[in-house]
Amino acid sequence: MRGLILIAALIAGPGQAETVFATQTIRAQTILTAQDVMIKDVDVPGAATAPEQIIGKEARVALYAGRPIRQGDVGPPAVVDRNQVVPLIFNSSGLTITAEGRALQRAGVGEFVRVMNLTSRNTVTGLVMADGRVMVSR
């Protein structure tokens, strides 16, 4: 039985993986569309393997034409920009505290962002919500 599996693997040959490449140079902070990506039958470790993993996301760095797009090069579209004033929400055991903070970096929904509380000048880390609020936990 093992011999049959080995022979089948040799006949099939090495598996080709697909990799997503940029079709043109794309600036950081650009939302990627289907026209921005193409598939090649090349295996590049760490690179995206399907356009669905990339389309609709935001380029975090400049993407160059003909180069593979890695998972870390893209992320969810930012809803919080650097230096934007955002509401900070702290909720614990029925107690809710709201304050204003200044975002210290860009972030998308579901990402963590560092924010400086404008009243206390303390820096906290919170989770970005879809409406742009930042939920802070202990």
Beta strands, then each sheet from edge to edge (+ up, - down):
strand 1: 19-22
strand 2: 37-40
strand 3: 58-59
strand 4: 74-75
strand 5: 78-80
strand 6: 85-92
strand 7: 95-103
strand 8: 107-108
strand 9: 112-117
strand 10: 123-128
strand 11: 134-136
sheet 1: 1+ 2-
sheet 2: 3+ 4-
sheet 3: 5+ 8-
sheet 4: 6+ 7- 9+ 10- 11+ 6+
end
